[in-house]
Amino acid sequence: MSHAATNRAIQQRRLKPATKIVLWHPGDRHNPDYGCFPTQARMAEDAEMSISALNDHLATLEDLGLIHRIRAHDPHNHRRLPTRYILRFDQGFPQKPPPESGYGFVEIRGK
């Protein structure tokens, strides 16, 4: 359990309460060196929601840049391995430049 990770999850603003609860659970299982690997079934049970609802909240958190999911498969039998959840404040979190940074494609209309 990481108190720093759960604290940061609780401090997030403008999230729906259920989305914040979903963010809190990976934080509760967080290991700063390895991320965390809870199963969807475990997180859905802990958050008291269906797996499909959980996936909707996880997609929202990923779209907002609060988590990054790394999916993996066993190279021998091609079975799915546990998903690794990396939280935004983890070292090595994939960084995207914010739109206001000037990097990336900007569409100019009217020209």
N, CA and C atoms as an extended XYZ file, in Angstrom:
333
Properties=species:S:1:pos:R:3:atomname:S:1:resname:S:1:resid:I:1 pbc="F F F"
N         0.842       -1.166        0.000 N   MET     1
C         0.000        0.000        0.000 CA  MET     1
C         0.892        1.235        0.000 C   MET     1
N         0.519        2.214       -0.813 N   SER     2
C         1.269        3.451       -0.877 CA  SER     2
C         0.378        4.605       -0.421 C   SER     2
N         0.747        5.173        0.713 N   HIS     3
C        -0.036        6.306        1.208 CA  HIS     3
C         0.099        7.506        0.283 C   HIS     3
N         1.289        7.694       -0.299 N   ALA     4
C         1.486        8.818       -1.224 CA  ALA     4
C         0.590        8.661       -2.444 C   ALA     4
N         0.495        7.440       -2.978 N   ALA     5
C        -0.324        7.201       -4.169 CA  ALA     5
C        -1.814        7.377       -3.878 C   ALA     5
N        -2.278        6.850       -2.762 N   THR     6
C        -3.697        7.018       -2.436 CA  THR     6
C        -4.009        8.478       -2.137 C   THR     6
N        -3.071        9.169       -1.512 N   ASN     7
C        -3.242       10.590       -1.240 CA  ASN     7
C        -3.384       11.385       -2.537 C   ASN     7
N        -2.550       11.106       -3.501 N   ARG     8
C        -2.626       11.810       -4.783 CA  ARG     8
C        -3.921       11.485       -5.514 C   ARG     8
N        -4.385       10.270       -5.390 N   ALA     9
C        -5.655        9.901       -6.026 CA  ALA     9
C        -6.799       10.715       -5.427 C   ALA     9
N        -6.815       10.841       -4.112 N   ILE    10
C        -7.878       11.579       -3.433 CA  ILE    10
C        -7.808       13.069       -3.771 C   ILE    10
N        -6.620       13.592       -4.012 N   GLN    11
C        -6.459       15.020       -4.299 CA  GLN    11
C        -6.888       15.420       -5.712 C   GLN    11
N        -7.141       14.458       -6.578 N   GLN    12
C        -7.550       14.789       -7.946 CA  GLN    12
C        -8.899       15.494       -7.931 C   GLN    12
N        -9.037       16.480       -8.758 N   ARG    13
C       -10.271       17.260       -8.833 CA  ARG    13
C       -10.967       17.028      -10.165 C   ARG    13
N       -12.231       17.339      -10.216 N   ARG    14
C       -13.080       17.262      -11.399 CA  ARG    14
C       -13.249       15.844      -11.933 C   ARG    14
N       -13.165       14.850      -11.059 N   LEU    15
C       -13.451       13.470      -11.434 CA  LEU    15
C       -14.796       13.083      -10.838 C   LEU    15
N       -15.509       12.213      -11.529 N   LYS    16
C       -16.718       11.651      -10.945 CA  LYS    16
C       -16.296       10.822       -9.735 C   LYS    16
N       -17.139       10.741       -8.717 N   PRO    17
C       -16.760        9.975       -7.524 CA  PRO    17
C       -16.353        8.528       -7.828 C   PRO    17
N       -17.079        7.853       -8.713 N   ALA    18
C       -16.737        6.459       -9.025 CA  ALA    18
C       -15.392        6.380       -9.741 C   ALA    18
N       -15.071        7.359      -10.588 N   THR    19
C       -13.782        7.372      -11.291 CA  THR    19
C       -12.655        7.568      -10.288 C   THR    19
N       -12.882        8.427       -9.301 N   LYS    20
C       -11.866        8.654       -8.269 CA  LYS    20
C       -11.646        7.381       -7.445 C   LYS    20
N       -12.713        6.642       -7.178 N   ILE    21
C       -12.576        5.378       -6.445 CA  ILE    21
C       -11.744        4.382       -7.257 C   ILE    21
N       -11.990        4.338       -8.566 N   VAL    22
C       -11.210        3.433       -9.424 CA  VAL    22
C        -9.738        3.844       -9.422 C   VAL    22
N        -9.439        5.139       -9.426 N   LEU    23
C        -8.051        5.612       -9.355 CA  LEU    23
C        -7.431        5.273       -8.007 C   LEU    23
N        -8.223        5.318       -6.959 N   TRP    24
C        -7.713        5.059       -5.620 CA  TRP    24
C        -7.207        3.618       -5.477 C   TRP    24
N        -7.889        2.650       -6.087 N   HIS    25
C        -7.527        1.244       -5.884 CA  HIS    25
C        -6.154        0.866       -6.445 C   HIS    25
N        -5.760        1.278       -7.651 N   PRO    26
C        -4.366        0.994       -8.046 CA  PRO    26
C        -3.374        1.709       -7.132 C   PRO    26
N        -3.737        2.905       -6.667 N   GLY    27
C        -2.862        3.609       -5.728 CA  GLY    27
C        -2.678        2.837       -4.440 C   GLY    27
N        -3.732        2.166       -4.000 N   ASP    28
C        -3.666        1.373       -2.777 CA  ASP    28
C        -2.734        0.169       -2.941 C   ASP    28
N        -2.574       -0.305       -4.167 N   ARG    29
C        -1.712       -1.463       -4.426 CA  ARG    29
C        -0.386       -1.060       -5.059 C   ARG    29
N        -0.111        0.210       -5.069 N   HIS    30
C         1.025        0.764       -5.794 CA  HIS    30
C         2.370        0.401       -5.180 C   HIS    30
N         3.318        0.080       -6.048 N   ASN    31
C         4.703       -0.132       -5.662 CA  ASN    31
C         5.521        0.826       -6.527 C   ASN    31
N         6.258        1.769       -5.940 N   PRO    32
C         6.955        2.772       -6.737 CA  PRO    32
C         7.948        2.186       -7.746 C   PRO    32
N         8.467        0.999       -7.492 N   ASP    33
C         9.437        0.402       -8.409 CA  ASP    33
C         8.783       -0.365       -9.552 C   ASP    33
N         7.606       -0.910       -9.335 N   TYR    34
C         7.013       -1.808      -10.325 CA  TYR    34
C         5.615       -1.424      -10.795 C   TYR    34
N         5.009       -0.389      -10.265 N   GLY    35
C         3.618       -0.093      -10.608 CA  GLY    35
C         2.724       -1.013       -9.798 C   GLY    35
N         1.632       -1.434      -10.383 N   CYS    36
C         0.762       -2.383       -9.693 CA  CYS    36
C         0.043       -3.245      -10.720 C   CYS    36
N        -0.405       -4.408      -10.287 N   PHE    37
C        -0.959       -5.415      -11.179 CA  PHE    37
C        -2.278       -6.008      -10.682 C   PHE    37
N        -3.215       -5.226      -10.175 N   PRO    38
C        -4.471       -5.833       -9.722 CA  PRO    38
C        -5.287       -6.322      -10.919 C   PRO    38
N        -6.003       -7.397      -10.744 N   THR    39
C        -6.861       -7.884      -11.827 CA  THR    39
C        -8.095       -6.988      -11.916 C   THR    39
N        -8.716       -6.997      -13.078 N   GLN    40
C        -9.942       -6.224      -13.236 CA  GLN    40
C       -11.036       -6.764      -12.326 C   GLN    40
N       -11.074       -8.062      -12.174 N   ALA    41
C       -12.087       -8.654      -11.287 CA  ALA    41
C       -11.905       -8.159       -9.853 C   ALA    41
N       -10.666       -8.087       -9.400 N   ARG    42
C       -10.383       -7.607       -8.034 CA  ARG    42
C       -10.770       -6.147       -7.885 C   ARG    42
N       -10.386       -5.308       -8.860 N   MET    43
C       -10.707       -3.880       -8.760 CA  MET    43
C       -12.209       -3.640       -8.867 C   MET    43
N       -12.883       -4.387       -9.745 N   ALA    44
C       -14.340       -4.235       -9.878 CA  ALA    44
C       -15.028       -4.622       -8.578 C   ALA    44
N       -14.565       -5.696       -7.965 N   GLU    45
C       -15.155       -6.109       -6.686 CA  GLU    45
C       -14.897       -5.059       -5.611 C   GLU    45
N       -13.663       -4.562       -5.538 N   ASP    46
C       -13.324       -3.550       -4.534 CA  ASP    46
C       -14.120       -2.263       -4.733 C   ASP    46
N       -14.321       -1.867       -5.990 N   ALA    47
C       -15.044       -0.622       -6.293 CA  ALA    47
C       -16.550       -0.825       -6.347 C   ALA    47
N       -16.978       -2.063       -6.178 N   GLU    48
C       -18.402       -2.415       -6.184 CA  GLU    48
C       -19.089       -1.981       -7.479 C   GLU    48
N       -18.492       -2.414       -8.605 N   MET    49
C       -19.063       -2.119       -9.915 CA  MET    49
C       -18.760       -3.267      -10.862 C   MET    49
N       -19.410       -3.260      -12.003 N   SER    50
C       -19.177       -4.296      -13.001 CA  SER    50
C       -17.823       -4.063      -13.673 C   SER    50
N       -17.315       -5.100      -14.304 N   ILE    51
C       -16.047       -4.973      -15.022 CA  ILE    51
C       -16.198       -4.001      -16.189 C   ILE    51
N       -17.348       -3.995      -16.853 N   SER    52
C       -17.532       -3.054      -17.965 CA  SER    52
C       -17.540       -1.610      -17.461 C   SER    52
N       -18.172       -1.340      -16.315 N   ALA    53
C       -18.135        0.006      -15.734 CA  ALA    53
C       -16.713        0.369      -15.332 C   ALA    53
N       -15.998       -0.580      -14.743 N   LEU    54
C       -14.600       -0.361      -14.364 CA  LEU    54
C       -13.788        0.036      -15.593 C   LEU    54
N       -13.971       -0.691      -16.700 N   ASN    55
C       -13.219       -0.386      -17.917 CA  ASN    55
C       -13.528        1.004      -18.444 C   ASN    55
N       -14.770        1.439      -18.317 N   ASP    56
C       -15.119        2.807      -18.729 CA  ASP    56
C       -14.351        3.826      -17.891 C   ASP    56
N       -14.284        3.604      -16.587 N   HIS    57
C       -13.560        4.532      -15.706 CA  HIS    57
C       -12.052        4.477      -15.962 C   HIS    57
N       -11.518        3.286      -16.205 N   LEU    58
C       -10.087        3.168      -16.517 CA  LEU    58
C        -9.756        3.898      -17.816 C   LEU    58
N       -10.632        3.793      -18.803 N   ALA    59
C       -10.418        4.490      -20.079 CA  ALA    59
C       -10.431        6.005      -19.858 C   ALA    59
N       -11.340        6.476      -19.016 N   THR    60
C       -11.394        7.909      -18.696 CA  THR    60
C       -10.100        8.355      -18.026 C   THR    60
N        -9.633        7.571      -17.060 N   LEU    61
C        -8.394        7.918      -16.350 CA  LEU    61
C        -7.203        7.920      -17.296 C   LEU    61
N        -7.193        6.989      -18.235 N   GLU    62
C        -6.094        6.947      -19.202 CA  GLU    62
C        -6.189        8.133      -20.160 C   GLU    62
N        -7.396        8.463      -20.611 N   ASP    63
C        -7.588        9.622      -21.492 CA  ASP    63
C        -7.169       10.923      -20.810 C   ASP    63
N        -7.398       11.024      -19.511 N   LEU    64
C        -7.020       12.214      -18.752 CA  LEU    64
C        -5.528       12.238      -18.411 C   LEU    64
N        -4.830       11.152      -18.707 N   GLY    65
C        -3.402       11.094      -18.422 CA  GLY    65
C        -3.069       10.826      -16.972 C   GLY    65
N        -4.004       10.242      -16.229 N   LEU    66
C        -3.750        9.938      -14.820 CA  LEU    66
C        -3.173        8.552      -14.610 C   LEU    66
N        -3.425        7.648      -15.556 N   ILE    67
C        -2.839        6.303      -15.497 CA  ILE    67
C        -2.351        5.925      -16.885 C   ILE    67
N        -1.483        4.940      -16.917 N   HIS    68
C        -1.038        4.334      -18.171 CA  HIS    68
C        -1.117        2.823      -17.956 C   HIS    68
N        -1.779        2.136      -18.895 N   ARG    69
C        -1.911        0.681      -18.772 CA  ARG    69
C        -0.954        0.018      -19.750 C   ARG    69
N        -0.239       -0.970      -19.253 N   ILE    70
C         0.656       -1.763      -20.093 CA  ILE    70
C         0.112       -3.179      -20.104 C   ILE    70
N        -0.398       -3.587      -21.249 N   ARG    71
C        -0.943       -4.937      -21.393 CA  ARG    71
C         0.152       -5.840      -21.939 C   ARG    71
N         0.168       -7.079      -21.472 N   ALA    72
C         1.212       -8.016      -21.896 CA  ALA    72
C         0.617       -9.402      -22.131 C   ALA    72
N         1.296      -10.169      -22.962 N   HIS    73
C         0.905      -11.550      -23.244 CA  HIS    73
C         2.107      -12.453      -23.042 C   HIS    73
N         1.865      -13.655      -22.563 N   ASP    74
C         2.920      -14.652      -22.402 CA  ASP    74
C         3.383      -15.066      -23.792 C   ASP    74
N         4.680      -14.968      -24.084 N   PRO    75
C         5.156      -15.299      -25.434 CA  PRO    75
C         5.023      -16.790      -25.779 C   PRO    75
N         4.906      -17.656      -24.769 N   HIS    76
C         4.836      -19.093      -25.026 CA  HIS    76
C         3.421      -19.568      -25.338 C   HIS    76
N         2.457      -19.143      -24.545 N   ASN    77
C         1.100      -19.637      -24.759 CA  ASN    77
C         0.126      -18.530      -25.187 C   ASN    77
N         0.632      -17.309      -25.334 N   HIS    78
C        -0.147      -16.157      -25.796 CA  HIS    78
C        -1.305      -15.783      -24.872 C   HIS    78
N        -1.283      -16.287      -23.655 N   ARG    79
C        -2.308      -15.886      -22.691 CA  ARG    79
C        -1.995      -14.490      -22.182 C   ARG    79
N        -3.048      -13.819      -21.835 N   ARG    80
C        -2.891      -12.466      -21.329 CA  ARG    80
C        -2.307      -12.490      -19.926 C   ARG    80
N        -1.324      -11.648      -19.684 N   LEU    81
C        -0.717      -11.485      -18.367 CA  LEU    81
C        -1.407      -10.316      -17.665 C   LEU    81
N        -1.230      -10.187      -16.359 N   PRO    82
C        -1.853       -9.061      -15.661 CA  PRO    82
C        -1.418       -7.724      -16.253 C   PRO    82
N        -2.354       -6.805      -16.326 N   THR    83
C        -2.071       -5.458      -16.815 CA  THR    83
C        -1.298       -4.704      -15.745 C   THR    83
N        -0.274       -3.984      -16.182 N   ARG    84
C         0.500       -3.152      -15.261 CA  ARG    84
C        -0.091       -1.749      -15.312 C   ARG    84
N        -0.404       -1.203      -14.167 N   TYR    85
C        -0.940        0.149      -14.065 CA  TYR    85
C         0.164        1.053      -13.540 C   TYR    85
N         0.471        2.082      -14.314 N   ILE    86
C         1.464        3.067      -13.896 CA  ILE    86
C         0.702        4.359      -13.629 C   ILE    86
N         0.950        4.945      -12.485 N   LEU    87
C         0.270        6.183      -12.106 CA  LEU    87
C         1.064        7.384      -12.607 C   LEU    87
N         0.383        8.488      -12.854 N   ARG    88
C         0.989        9.656      -13.500 CA  ARG    88
C         2.249       10.129      -12.798 C   ARG    88
N         2.334       10.025      -11.495 N   PHE    89
C         3.492       10.549      -10.786 CA  PHE    89
C         4.642        9.540      -10.703 C   PHE    89
N         4.467        8.350      -11.290 N   ASP    90
C         5.554        7.370      -11.314 CA  ASP    90
C         6.666        7.846      -12.241 C   ASP    90
N         7.891        7.520      -11.874 N   GLN    91
C         9.008        7.793      -12.764 CA  GLN    91
C         8.871        6.880      -13.981 C   GLN    91
N         9.089        7.405      -15.159 N   GLY    92
C         8.951        6.610      -16.366 CA  GLY    92
C         7.558        6.669      -16.965 C   GLY    92
N         6.659        7.453      -16.368 N   PHE    93
C         5.327        7.597      -16.946 CA  PHE    93
C         5.474        8.245      -18.312 C   PHE    93
N         4.809        7.693      -19.342 N   PRO    94
C         4.958        8.275      -20.672 CA  PRO    94
C         4.434        9.715      -20.709 C   PRO    94
N         5.270       10.607      -21.159 N   GLN    95
C         4.908       12.019      -21.171 CA  GLN    95
C         4.416       12.441      -22.541 C   GLN    95
N         3.331       13.181      -22.558 N   LYS    96
C         2.815       13.779      -23.783 CA  LYS    96
C         2.917       15.286      -23.602 C   LYS    96
N         3.395       16.000      -24.610 N   PRO    97
C         3.435       17.454      -24.431 CA  PRO    97
C         2.023       18.012      -24.374 C   PRO    97
N         1.770       18.939      -23.472 N   PRO    98
C         0.438       19.534      -23.409 CA  PRO    98
C         0.175       20.370      -24.653 C   PRO    98
N        -1.085       20.537      -25.042 N   PRO    99
C        -1.398       21.277      -26.258 CA  PRO    99
C        -0.827       22.686      -26.272 C   PRO    99
N        -0.758       23.340      -25.120 N   GLU   100
C        -0.269       24.713      -25.093 CA  GLU   100
C         1.251       24.817      -25.232 C   GLU   100
N         1.957       23.656      -25.282 N   SER   101
C         3.412       23.696      -25.369 CA  SER   101
C         3.906       24.088      -26.754 C   SER   101
N         3.022       23.971      -27.751 N   GLY   102
C         3.448       24.312      -29.100 CA  GLY   102
C         3.990       23.130      -29.873 C   GLY   102
N         4.106       21.981      -29.240 N   TYR   103
C         4.578       20.791      -29.929 CA  TYR   103
C         3.382       20.043      -30.489 C   TYR   103
N         3.582       19.390      -31.592 N   GLY   104
C         2.517       18.585      -32.158 CA  GLY   104
C         1.770       19.325      -33.257 C   GLY   104
N         0.744       18.697      -33.772 N   PHE   105
C        -0.039       19.209      -34.899 CA  PHE   105
C        -1.084       20.193      -34.406 C   PHE   105
N        -1.138       21.329      -35.051 N   VAL   106
C        -2.161       22.317      -34.742 CA  VAL   106
C        -2.897       22.614      -36.030 C   VAL   106
N        -4.193       22.451      -36.025 N   GLU   107
C        -5.004       22.716      -37.202 CA  GLU   107
C        -5.357       24.195      -37.230 C   GLU   107
N        -5.064       24.831      -38.362 N   ILE   108
C        -5.399       26.239      -38.524 CA  ILE   108
C        -6.543       26.294      -39.528 C   ILE   108
N        -7.671       26.786      -39.071 N   ARG   109
C        -8.852       26.872      -39.935 CA  ARG   109
C        -8.945       28.250      -40.565 C   ARG   109
N        -9.577       28.257      -41.729 N   GLY   110
C        -9.835       29.513      -42.385 CA  GLY   110
C        -8.725       30.001      -43.289 C   GLY   110
N        -7.686       29.236      -43.480 N   LYS   111
C        -6.599       29.631      -44.376 CA  LYS   111
C        -6.514       28.690      -45.537 C   LYS   111
